Amino acid sequence: GCRVKEVSLTKDASTNKLRATKLTYSDTKSGEILELDNIDGIVLALGCQGMQSVVSSSPDLARLPTFSAAASLKGIDVISVRLWFDRIIETRSPANVFSRFEALRGAGGTFFMLDQLQGDGSGMAELWGEKNDEKNPSRGSVVACDFYNAGGLTSLSDEDIVKILTDELLPSAVSKFADAKLVDSWVGKYPGVVSWFSPGSYTKRPPLEGAGNEVLPNIKCAGDWVRMGEREHGAKGLCQERAYVSGFEAANSLMRSTMDGSFKEHCVLPVREDEAQFKLGVEVNRKVMQFFPRFWTR
């Protein structure tokens, strides 16, 4: 792997615009510092911590308010857990949410039944880290649990976090978990890595177009936190889907800004239209809020 150290900009004498021309990075395995010259373009597909790291080590980027503002934003703590059980546990849905449990300590949580998401079970061997694709009755459910805004849980040991899941949260959500035996577990803690859409942060979030085509045409931004402007997608409140779509839009924009000839844009599919009752609820809420102050956002 590699870690970006610095993005260098120069001014194009013919257009009087800035251009990214060189990228310095380190090889995480050897520690060697390497350079890429004559860069055509860059997509900064970064979260808040990544943006802070790149901008703080790139004086040229830091001089542009767009990037220094984005680098000032903070993220929330996340804990990711994987659990392997000795039996298959049936649930009503493979995707589920934890909410309002005291054991969450202020966090929000989700759990996904990865074995159910595999459908016909053909990927169970991979879920268990095994090579043999033959059915094995000892392979039970594999559960992916994630905690967001997890500051109240990060100080706990991995064992305590797993115990909260297996003894409290999962059995409370699906009673059959109480009869299952845990075979293996893994816990990852990631402080400050996920976008925090806090009040007042919108104007500091990086635009899809970066500093703009009139200033720096060959650097674009992608991620769930970018402001997409006229390219905004219907997956507005869905972080993973929005990040995915923004990557295509950033690539399309970069090609439009840097290519002299024509090219085939990647087609981004729109989300389906909202149902009538939802549209009605949104319109009623909009009209009601015209007469009530939004005191909770001040």
C-alpha positions as YAML, in Angstrom:
chain: A
units: angstrom
residues:
- id: 1
  name: GLY
  ca: [0.00, 0.00, 0.00]
- id: 2
  name: CYS
  ca: [0.95, 3.66, -0.05]
- id: 3
  name: ARG
  ca: [0.22, 6.85, 1.86]
- id: 4
  name: VAL
  ca: [-0.06, 10.21, 0.12]
- id: 5
  name: LYS
  ca: [2.37, 12.76, 1.54]
- id: 6
  name: GLU
  ca: [2.03, 15.90, -0.60]
- id: 7
  name: VAL
  ca: [0.12, 17.19, -3.60]
- id: 8
  name: SER
  ca: [2.05, 19.91, -5.44]
- id: 9
  name: LEU
  ca: [0.43, 22.60, -7.58]
- id: 10
  name: THR
  ca: [1.83, 24.91, -10.26]
- id: 11
  name: LYS
  ca: [0.26, 27.77, -12.20]
- id: 12
  name: ASP
  ca: [-0.37, 27.19, -15.88]
- id: 13
  name: ALA
  ca: [0.97, 30.27, -17.70]
- id: 14
  name: SER
  ca: [-1.38, 29.81, -20.65]
- id: 15
  name: THR
  ca: [-4.61, 29.67, -18.60]
- id: 16
  name: ASN
  ca: [-3.49, 31.35, -15.36]
- id: 17
  name: LYS
  ca: [-5.08, 28.43, -13.49]
- id: 18
  name: LEU
  ca: [-3.52, 26.12, -10.93]
- id: 19
  name: ARG
  ca: [-2.82, 22.49, -11.79]
- id: 20
  name: ALA
  ca: [-1.83, 19.48, -9.73]
- id: 21
  name: THR
  ca: [1.43, 18.34, -11.29]
- id: 22
  name: LYS
  ca: [3.18, 16.15, -8.73]
- id: 23
  name: LEU
  ca: [2.21, 13.73, -5.98]
- id: 24
  name: THR
  ca: [4.61, 12.49, -3.29]
- id: 25
  name: TYR
  ca: [3.76, 9.28, -1.43]
- id: 26
  name: SER
  ca: [5.39, 6.73, 0.82]
- id: 27
  name: ASP
  ca: [5.44, 2.97, 0.35]
- id: 28
  name: THR
  ca: [3.97, 1.67, 3.62]
- id: 29
  name: LYS
  ca: [5.92, -1.59, 3.34]
- id: 30
  name: SER
  ca: [9.41, -0.27, 2.56]
- id: 31
  name: GLY
  ca: [9.04, 3.28, 3.88]
- id: 32
  name: GLU
  ca: [10.49, 4.63, 0.62]
- id: 33
  name: ILE
  ca: [9.37, 8.10, -0.51]
- id: 34
  name: LEU
  ca: [8.28, 8.11, -4.16]
- id: 35
  name: GLU
  ca: [6.96, 10.71, -6.62]
- id: 36
  name: LEU
  ca: [4.53, 10.81, -9.51]
- id: 37
  name: ASP
  ca: [5.19, 13.61, -12.01]
- id: 38
  name: ASN
  ca: [3.15, 15.02, -14.90]
- id: 39
  name: ILE
  ca: [-0.17, 14.15, -13.29]
- id: 40
  name: ASP
  ca: [-3.26, 14.49, -15.46]
- id: 41
  name: GLY
  ca: [-5.70, 14.69, -12.57]
- id: 42
  name: ILE
  ca: [-6.51, 13.61, -9.01]
- id: 43
  name: VAL
  ca: [-9.70, 12.53, -7.27]
- id: 44
  name: LEU
  ca: [-9.43, 13.08, -3.52]
- id: 45
  name: ALA
  ca: [-11.59, 10.15, -2.37]
- id: 46
  name: LEU
  ca: [-10.94, 10.92, 1.28]
- id: 47
  name: GLY
  ca: [-12.74, 11.14, 4.57]
- id: 48
  name: CYS
  ca: [-12.14, 13.85, 7.15]
- id: 49
  name: GLN
  ca: [-8.98, 12.28, 8.60]
- id: 50
  name: GLY
  ca: [-7.53, 11.61, 5.17]
- id: 51
  name: MET
  ca: [-8.23, 15.18, 4.10]
- id: 52
  name: GLN
  ca: [-6.58, 16.53, 7.25]
- id: 53
  name: SER
  ca: [-3.49, 14.41, 6.59]
- id: 54
  name: VAL
  ca: [-3.11, 15.36, 2.92]
- id: 55
  name: VAL
  ca: [-3.84, 19.08, 3.35]
- id: 56
  name: SER
  ca: [-1.57, 19.45, 6.39]
- id: 57
  name: SER
  ca: [1.33, 18.01, 4.38]
- id: 58
  name: SER
  ca: [0.48, 19.92, 1.17]
- id: 59
  name: PRO
  ca: [1.13, 23.67, 1.56]
- id: 60
  name: ASP
  ca: [-0.19, 24.36, -1.94]
- id: 61
  name: LEU
  ca: [-3.58, 22.82, -1.10]
- id: 62
  name: ALA
  ca: [-3.70, 24.44, 2.33]
- id: 63
  name: ARG
  ca: [-3.52, 27.90, 0.73]
- id: 64
  name: LEU
  ca: [-6.89, 27.26, -0.92]
- id: 65
  name: PRO
  ca: [-9.80, 27.95, 1.48]
- id: 66
  name: THR
  ca: [-11.84, 25.06, 0.06]
- id: 67
  name: PHE
  ca: [-9.36, 22.47, 1.24]
- id: 68
  name: SER
  ca: [-8.29, 24.11, 4.49]
- id: 69
  name: ALA
  ca: [-11.97, 24.39, 5.49]
- id: 70
  name: ALA
  ca: [-12.59, 20.72, 4.68]
- id: 71
  name: ALA
  ca: [-9.52, 19.73, 6.68]
- id: 72
  name: SER
  ca: [-10.95, 21.48, 9.75]
- id: 73
  name: LEU
  ca: [-13.94, 19.12, 9.99]
- id: 74
  name: LYS
  ca: [-13.97, 16.32, 12.54]
- id: 75
  name: GLY
  ca: [-15.32, 12.79, 12.36]
- id: 76
  name: ILE
  ca: [-17.03, 10.38, 14.74]
- id: 77
  name: ASP
  ca: [-15.65, 7.20, 16.28]
- id: 78
  name: VAL
  ca: [-16.62, 3.84, 14.81]
- id: 79
  name: ILE
  ca: [-16.23, 0.28, 16.04]
- id: 80
  name: SER
  ca: [-16.53, -2.63, 13.63]
- id: 81
  name: VAL
  ca: [-17.08, -6.18, 14.92]
- id: 82
  name: ARG
  ca: [-17.26, -9.57, 13.19]
- id: 83
  name: LEU
  ca: [-18.75, -12.57, 14.99]
- id: 84
  name: TRP
  ca: [-18.67, -16.22, 13.92]
- id: 85
  name: PHE
  ca: [-21.28, -18.54, 15.52]
- id: 86
  name: ASP
  ca: [-21.63, -22.32, 15.71]
- id: 87
  name: ARG
  ca: [-25.06, -22.42, 14.10]
- id: 88
  name: ILE
  ca: [-27.19, -20.69, 11.51]
- id: 89
  name: ILE
  ca: [-29.48, -18.09, 13.06]
- id: 90
  name: GLU
  ca: [-32.54, -17.09, 11.08]
- id: 91
  name: THR
  ca: [-33.64, -13.45, 11.26]
- id: 92
  name: ARG
  ca: [-36.53, -11.61, 9.65]
- id: 93
  name: SER
  ca: [-34.12, -9.36, 7.75]
- id: 94
  name: PRO
  ca: [-30.39, -9.64, 6.98]
- id: 95
  name: ALA
  ca: [-29.92, -5.91, 7.72]
- id: 96
  name: ASN
  ca: [-30.88, -4.67, 11.18]
- id: 97
  name: VAL
  ca: [-30.51, -1.68, 13.51]
- id: 98
  name: PHE
  ca: [-29.78, -1.31, 17.24]
- id: 99
  name: SER
  ca: [-31.45, 1.70, 18.83]
- id: 100
  name: ARG
  ca: [-32.11, 3.01, 22.35]
- id: 101
  name: PHE
  ca: [-30.35, 0.19, 24.19]
- id: 102
  name: GLU
  ca: [-28.58, 1.41, 27.32]
- id: 103
  name: ALA
  ca: [-25.66, -0.85, 26.48]
- id: 104
  name: LEU
  ca: [-24.97, 1.30, 23.40]
- id: 105
  name: ARG
  ca: [-23.81, 4.16, 25.66]
- id: 106
  name: GLY
  ca: [-24.98, 6.78, 23.20]
- id: 107
  name: ALA
  ca: [-23.88, 4.99, 20.04]
- id: 108
  name: GLY
  ca: [-26.01, 3.83, 17.15]
- id: 109
  name: GLY
  ca: [-25.56, 0.31, 15.87]
- id: 110
  name: THR
  ca: [-26.27, -1.99, 12.96]
- id: 111
  name: PHE
  ca: [-25.85, -5.72, 12.42]
- id: 112
  name: PHE
  ca: [-25.82, -7.58, 9.12]
- id: 113
  name: MET
  ca: [-26.24, -11.32, 8.68]
- id: 114
  name: LEU
  ca: [-23.48, -11.91, 6.15]
- id: 115
  name: ASP
  ca: [-24.43, -15.57, 5.64]
- id: 116
  name: GLN
  ca: [-27.94, -14.52, 4.61]
- id: 117
  name: LEU
  ca: [-26.59, -11.87, 2.26]
- id: 118
  name: GLN
  ca: [-24.65, -14.62, 0.47]
- id: 119
  name: GLY
  ca: [-28.00, -15.97, -0.70]
- id: 120
  name: ASP
  ca: [-27.41, -19.59, -1.69]
- id: 121
  name: GLY
  ca: [-24.57, -20.02, 0.80]
- id: 122
  name: SER
  ca: [-21.91, -20.37, -1.92]
- id: 123
  name: GLY
  ca: [-19.65, -17.88, -0.15]
- id: 124
  name: MET
  ca: [-19.71, -19.44, 3.32]
- id: 125
  name: ALA
  ca: [-16.17, -20.80, 2.96]
- id: 126
  name: GLU
  ca: [-14.83, -17.30, 2.29]
- id: 127
  name: LEU
  ca: [-16.76, -15.92, 5.26]
- id: 128
  name: TRP
  ca: [-15.06, -18.49, 7.44]
- id: 129
  name: GLY
  ca: [-11.64, -17.99, 5.87]
- id: 130
  name: GLU
  ca: [-11.60, -21.49, 4.44]
- id: 131
  name: LYS
  ca: [-10.82, -22.77, 0.96]
- id: 132
  name: ASN
  ca: [-13.12, -25.78, 0.87]
- id: 133
  name: ASP
  ca: [-16.45, -24.84, -0.77]
- id: 134
  name: GLU
  ca: [-18.22, -28.02, 0.38]
- id: 135
  name: LYS
  ca: [-20.99, -27.48, 2.90]
- id: 136
  name: ASN
  ca: [-19.78, -27.76, 6.45]
- id: 137
  name: PRO
  ca: [-22.39, -28.02, 9.24]
- id: 138
  name: SER
  ca: [-19.98, -26.44, 11.71]
- id: 139
  name: ARG
  ca: [-20.13, -23.15, 9.79]
- id: 140
  name: GLY
  ca: [-22.74, -21.01, 11.45]
- id: 141
  name: SER
  ca: [-23.89, -17.45, 10.94]
- id: 142
  name: VAL
  ca: [-21.36, -14.68, 10.44]
- id: 143
  name: VAL
  ca: [-22.51, -11.32, 11.77]
- id: 144
  name: ALA
  ca: [-21.07, -7.89, 10.99]
- id: 145
  name: CYS
  ca: [-21.83, -5.33, 13.71]
- id: 146
  name: ASP
  ca: [-20.92, -1.65, 13.49]
- id: 147
  name: PHE
  ca: [-21.24, 1.07, 16.12]
- id: 148
  name: TYR
  ca: [-21.34, 4.75, 15.12]
- id: 149
  name: ASN
  ca: [-20.69, 7.72, 17.40]
- id: 150
  name: ALA
  ca: [-19.01, 5.05, 19.51]
- id: 151
  name: GLY
  ca: [-16.96, 7.27, 21.85]
- id: 152
  name: GLY
  ca: [-18.66, 5.74, 24.89]
- id: 153
  name: LEU
  ca: [-17.59, 2.24, 23.85]
- id: 154
  name: THR
  ca: [-14.05, 2.71, 22.52]
- id: 155
  name: SER
  ca: [-12.46, 2.58, 25.99]
- id: 156
  name: LEU
  ca: [-13.86, -0.91, 26.56]
- id: 157
  name: SER
  ca: [-11.72, -3.96, 25.84]
- id: 158
  name: ASP
  ca: [-12.45, -6.03, 22.74]
- id: 159
  name: GLU
  ca: [-13.73, -8.82, 24.99]
- id: 160
  name: ASP
  ca: [-16.19, -6.49, 26.73]
- id: 161
  name: ILE
  ca: [-17.51, -5.17, 23.41]
- id: 162
  name: VAL
  ca: [-18.07, -8.71, 22.14]
- id: 163
  name: LYS
  ca: [-19.77, -9.64, 25.41]
- id: 164
  name: ILE
  ca: [-22.18, -6.69, 25.14]
- id: 165
  name: LEU
  ca: [-23.17, -7.95, 21.70]
- id: 166
  name: THR
  ca: [-23.49, -11.66, 22.48]
- id: 167
  name: ASP
  ca: [-25.03, -11.33, 25.97]
- id: 168
  name: GLU
  ca: [-27.24, -8.25, 25.59]
- id: 169
  name: LEU
  ca: [-27.79, -6.65, 22.21]
- id: 170
  name: LEU
  ca: [-28.11, -9.59, 19.81]
- id: 171
  name: PRO
  ca: [-30.32, -11.79, 22.07]
- id: 172
  name: SER
  ca: [-32.56, -8.78, 22.73]
- id: 173
  name: ALA
  ca: [-33.00, -8.26, 18.99]
- id: 174
  name: VAL
  ca: [-33.27, -11.95, 18.00]
- id: 175
  name: SER
  ca: [-33.87, -14.41, 20.83]
- id: 176
  name: LYS
  ca: [-32.20, -17.33, 18.99]
- id: 177
  name: PHE
  ca: [-28.79, -15.69, 19.54]
- id: 178
  name: ALA
  ca: [-29.05, -16.71, 23.21]
- id: 179
  name: ASP
  ca: [-28.69, -20.37, 22.21]
- id: 180
  name: ALA
  ca: [-25.75, -19.85, 19.84]
- id: 181
  name: LYS
  ca: [-22.13, -20.33, 20.84]
- id: 182
  name: LEU
  ca: [-19.51, -17.84, 19.72]
- id: 183
  name: VAL
  ca: [-16.68, -19.52, 17.80]
- id: 184
  name: ASP
  ca: [-14.51, -16.53, 16.89]
- id: 185
  name: SER
  ca: [-14.58, -12.73, 16.91]
- id: 186
  name: TRP
  ca: [-12.72, -9.68, 15.65]
- id: 187
  name: VAL
  ca: [-12.95, -6.04, 16.76]
- id: 188
  name: GLY
  ca: [-11.63, -2.94, 14.98]
- id: 189
  name: LYS
  ca: [-11.70, 0.55, 16.50]
- id: 190
  name: TYR
  ca: [-11.49, 3.62, 14.26]
- id: 191
  name: PRO
  ca: [-11.50, 6.95, 16.09]
- id: 192
  name: GLY
  ca: [-12.73, 10.00, 14.17]
- id: 193
  name: VAL
  ca: [-12.93, 8.36, 10.75]
- id: 194
  name: VAL
  ca: [-16.59, 8.66, 9.73]
- id: 195
  name: SER
  ca: [-18.16, 11.89, 8.46]
- id: 196
  name: TRP
  ca: [-19.88, 13.93, 11.16]
- id: 197
  name: PHE
  ca: [-22.71, 15.92, 9.59]
- id: 198
  name: SER
  ca: [-22.83, 18.39, 12.45]
- id: 199
  name: PRO
  ca: [-24.84, 21.66, 12.39]
- id: 200
  name: GLY
  ca: [-22.92, 24.33, 10.50]
- id: 201
  name: SER
  ca: [-20.58, 21.89, 8.76]
- id: 202
  name: TYR
  ca: [-22.27, 21.98, 5.35]
- id: 203
  name: THR
  ca: [-20.45, 25.03, 3.99]
- id: 204
  name: LYS
  ca: [-17.08, 23.54, 4.97]
- id: 205
  name: ARG
  ca: [-17.64, 20.21, 3.27]
- id: 206
  name: PRO
  ca: [-15.58, 19.86, 0.05]
- id: 207
  name: PRO
  ca: [-17.44, 20.41, -3.25]
- id: 208
  name: LEU
  ca: [-17.37, 17.71, -5.90]
- id: 209
  name: GLU
  ca: [-15.50, 20.20, -8.12]
- id: 210
  name: GLY
  ca: [-12.83, 20.86, -5.47]
- id: 211
  name: ALA
  ca: [-11.65, 24.48, -5.61]
- id: 212
  name: GLY
  ca: [-13.56, 24.89, -8.89]
- id: 213
  name: ASN
  ca: [-12.75, 24.68, -12.59]
- id: 214
  name: GLU
  ca: [-11.77, 28.35, -12.72]
- id: 215
  name: VAL
  ca: [-9.12, 27.83, -10.02]
- id: 216
  name: LEU
  ca: [-7.95, 24.20, -10.03]
- id: 217
  name: PRO
  ca: [-9.61, 22.11, -12.75]
- id: 218
  name: ASN
  ca: [-7.74, 18.81, -12.32]
- id: 219
  name: ILE
  ca: [-8.54, 18.00, -8.67]
- id: 220
  name: LYS
  ca: [-12.01, 16.69, -7.75]
- id: 221
  name: CYS
  ca: [-13.45, 15.31, -4.50]
- id: 222
  name: ALA
  ca: [-15.46, 12.18, -3.77]
- id: 223
  name: GLY
  ca: [-17.05, 10.72, -0.67]
- id: 224
  name: ASP
  ca: [-20.27, 10.75, 1.31]
- id: 225
  name: TRP
  ca: [-19.51, 14.25, 2.64]
- id: 226
  name: VAL
  ca: [-18.94, 16.11, -0.64]
- id: 227
  name: ARG
  ca: [-21.33, 18.80, -1.85]
- id: 228
  name: MET
  ca: [-22.43, 17.62, -5.28]
- id: 229
  name: GLY
  ca: [-24.24, 20.75, -6.40]
- id: 230
  name: GLU
  ca: [-26.22, 20.24, -9.60]
- id: 231
  name: ARG
  ca: [-24.99, 16.63, -9.71]
- id: 232
  name: GLU
  ca: [-26.70, 15.81, -6.40]
- id: 233
  name: HIS
  ca: [-28.11, 12.29, -6.33]
- id: 234
  name: GLY
  ca: [-31.25, 10.83, -4.78]
- id: 235
  name: ALA
  ca: [-29.14, 8.74, -2.36]
- id: 236
  name: LYS
  ca: [-28.65, 11.90, -0.34]
- id: 237
  name: GLY
  ca: [-28.97, 10.40, 3.14]
- id: 238
  name: LEU
  ca: [-27.26, 7.08, 2.42]
- id: 239
  name: CYS
  ca: [-23.55, 7.38, 3.09]
- id: 240
  name: GLN
  ca: [-22.20, 4.33, 1.24]
- id: 241
  name: GLU
  ca: [-24.42, 4.78, -1.78]
- id: 242
  name: ARG
  ca: [-23.70, 8.50, -1.98]
- id: 243
  name: ALA
  ca: [-19.96, 7.91, -1.71]
- id: 244
  name: TYR
  ca: [-20.19, 5.36, -4.53]
- id: 245
  name: VAL
  ca: [-22.15, 7.71, -6.80]
- id: 246
  name: SER
  ca: [-19.88, 10.67, -6.03]
- id: 247
  name: GLY
  ca: [-16.89, 8.66, -7.24]
- id: 248
  name: PHE
  ca: [-18.43, 8.24, -10.68]
- id: 249
  name: GLU
  ca: [-19.47, 11.88, -10.78]
- id: 250
  name: ALA
  ca: [-15.97, 13.03, -9.75]
- id: 251
  name: ALA
  ca: [-14.41, 10.88, -12.48]
- id: 252
  name: ASN
  ca: [-16.85, 12.25, -15.07]
- id: 253
  name: SER
  ca: [-16.13, 15.80, -13.95]
- id: 254
  name: LEU
  ca: [-12.36, 15.26, -14.06]
- id: 255
  name: MET
  ca: [-12.59, 13.95, -17.61]
- id: 256
  name: ARG
  ca: [-14.74, 16.91, -18.68]
- id: 257
  name: SER
  ca: [-12.22, 19.34, -17.17]
- id: 258
  name: THR
  ca: [-9.03, 17.78, -18.50]
- id: 259
  name: MET
  ca: [-9.84, 16.10, -21.83]
- id: 260
  name: ASP
  ca: [-9.73, 18.03, -25.08]
- id: 261
  name: GLY
  ca: [-11.67, 15.45, -27.05]
- id: 262
  name: SER
  ca: [-14.92, 13.62, -26.39]
- id: 263
  name: PHE
  ca: [-15.25, 10.74, -23.95]
- id: 264
  name: LYS
  ca: [-18.00, 8.41, -22.76]
- id: 265
  name: GLU
  ca: [-19.30, 9.44, -19.34]
- id: 266
  name: HIS
  ca: [-20.24, 6.78, -16.83]
- id: 267
  name: CYS
  ca: [-24.02, 6.73, -16.58]
- id: 268
  name: VAL
  ca: [-25.24, 7.25, -13.00]
- id: 269
  name: LEU
  ca: [-28.65, 5.68, -12.43]
- id: 270
  name: PRO
  ca: [-31.17, 7.83, -10.52]
- id: 271
  name: VAL
  ca: [-33.05, 6.44, -7.54]
- id: 272
  name: ARG
  ca: [-36.68, 5.57, -8.09]
- id: 273
  name: GLU
  ca: [-39.24, 8.30, -7.52]
- id: 274
  name: ASP
  ca: [-40.64, 8.71, -3.99]
- id: 275
  name: GLU
  ca: [-44.02, 7.19, -3.30]
- id: 276
  name: ALA
  ca: [-47.05, 9.47, -3.25]
- id: 277
  name: GLN
  ca: [-47.64, 9.29, 0.51]
- id: 278
  name: PHE
  ca: [-44.03, 10.23, 1.22]
- id: 279
  name: LYS
  ca: [-44.21, 13.21, -1.14]
- id: 280
  name: LEU
  ca: [-47.40, 14.30, 0.62]
- id: 281
  name: GLY
  ca: [-45.74, 14.06, 4.05]
- id: 282
  name: VAL
  ca: [-42.75, 16.10, 2.88]
- id: 283
  name: GLU
  ca: [-44.99, 18.81, 1.46]
- id: 284
  name: VAL
  ca: [-47.15, 18.97, 4.62]
- id: 285
  name: ASN
  ca: [-44.01, 19.20, 6.77]
- id: 286
  name: ARG
  ca: [-42.60, 21.95, 4.56]
- id: 287
  name: LYS
  ca: [-45.76, 24.04, 4.87]
- id: 288
  name: VAL
  ca: [-46.03, 23.52, 8.63]
- id: 289
  name: MET
  ca: [-42.41, 24.51, 9.20]
- id: 290
  name: GLN
  ca: [-43.02, 27.81, 7.44]
- id: 291
  name: PHE
  ca: [-44.91, 28.90, 10.56]
- id: 292
  name: PHE
  ca: [-42.64, 27.38, 13.24]
- id: 293
  name: PRO
  ca: [-39.06, 28.50, 13.99]
- id: 294
  name: ARG
  ca: [-36.41, 25.81, 13.65]
- id: 295
  name: PHE
  ca: [-35.22, 26.39, 17.20]
- id: 296
  name: TRP
  ca: [-33.29, 23.11, 17.32]
- id: 297
  name: THR
  ca: [-30.85, 24.23, 14.60]
- id: 298
  name: ARG
  ca: [-29.85, 27.50, 16.21]
...
